[in-house]
């Protein structure tokens, strides 16, 4: 059964040694980037619990400031100028 009904050369294009080395280098860099991102994720501090923030007075002051700025921006953009040239 050895080499029975087999072509003398295998069909298709094969990668050169330079292409193989480039692929290996790309894969190694991708693995290093992935490992570094996983390491950074593990070192990042966790976000504080929302229930813990609600008991903090600074949280509520921040909410009031955000709401007041938002309302002032909305009211400033929705004002209409009255054309007083019609009034004599």
C-alpha positions as CSV (number, residue, x, y, z in Angstrom):
1,X,0.0,0.0,0.0
2,X,3.0,2.2,0.2
3,X,2.6,5.2,-2.2
4,X,-0.2,3.6,-4.0
5,X,-2.4,6.0,-6.0
6,X,-0.4,8.9,-4.6
7,X,0.8,11.8,-6.7
8,X,4.6,12.3,-6.9
9,X,4.3,15.8,-5.4
10,X,1.8,17.1,-2.9
11,X,-0.6,19.8,-4.3
12,X,-0.7,23.3,-2.9
13,X,1.7,26.0,-1.8
14,X,3.9,25.6,1.2
15,X,5.2,28.3,3.5
16,X,8.8,29.2,3.4
17,X,11.0,29.2,6.5
18,X,10.8,33.0,6.7
19,X,7.0,32.9,6.6
20,X,6.9,30.2,9.3
21,X,9.3,32.3,11.5
22,X,7.2,35.4,10.9
23,X,4.0,33.5,12.0
24,X,5.7,32.1,15.1
25,X,6.9,35.6,16.0
26,X,3.4,37.1,15.5
27,X,1.9,34.3,17.6
28,X,4.5,34.9,20.4
29,X,3.8,38.7,20.4
30,X,0.0,38.1,20.5
31,X,0.5,35.7,23.5
32,X,2.7,38.2,25.3
33,X,0.1,41.0,24.8
34,X,-2.7,38.7,26.0
35,X,-0.7,37.7,29.1
36,X,0.1,41.3,29.9
37,X,-3.5,42.3,29.6
38,X,-4.6,39.5,31.9
39,X,-1.9,40.6,34.4
40,X,-3.1,44.2,34.3
41,X,-6.7,43.1,34.8
42,X,-5.7,41.1,37.9
43,X,-3.8,44.1,39.3
44,X,-6.6,46.7,38.8
45,X,-8.6,47.7,41.9
46,X,-12.2,46.7,42.0
47,X,-15.0,49.3,41.7
48,X,-16.6,50.1,45.0
49,X,-19.9,48.5,45.9
50,X,-22.9,50.7,45.0
51,X,-24.5,50.1,48.3
52,X,-21.4,51.4,50.1
53,X,-21.4,54.5,48.0
54,X,-25.0,55.4,48.9
55,X,-24.1,55.8,52.5
56,X,-21.3,58.3,51.6
57,X,-22.2,62.0,51.7
58,X,-19.7,62.7,48.9
59,X,-21.7,60.4,46.6
60,X,-24.9,62.4,47.2
61,X,-23.1,65.8,46.8
62,X,-21.7,64.5,43.5
63,X,-25.2,63.4,42.3
64,X,-26.6,66.8,43.2
65,X,-23.8,68.6,41.3
66,X,-24.4,66.4,38.2
67,X,-28.1,66.9,38.3
68,X,-27.8,70.7,38.8
69,X,-25.3,71.1,35.9
70,X,-27.5,68.9,33.7
71,X,-30.6,70.9,34.4
72,X,-28.8,74.2,33.9
73,X,-27.5,73.1,30.5
74,X,-30.9,71.9,29.5
75,X,-32.6,75.1,30.5
76,X,-29.9,77.2,28.8
77,X,-30.3,75.4,25.5
78,X,-34.1,75.5,25.6
79,X,-34.6,79.3,26.1
80,X,-36.1,81.1,23.1
81,X,-35.3,84.7,22.3
82,X,-38.3,86.9,22.0
83,X,-38.2,89.2,19.1
84,X,-39.3,92.5,20.5
85,X,-39.4,94.4,17.3
86,X,-43.1,93.6,16.9
87,X,-43.9,95.4,20.1
88,X,-44.1,99.2,19.8
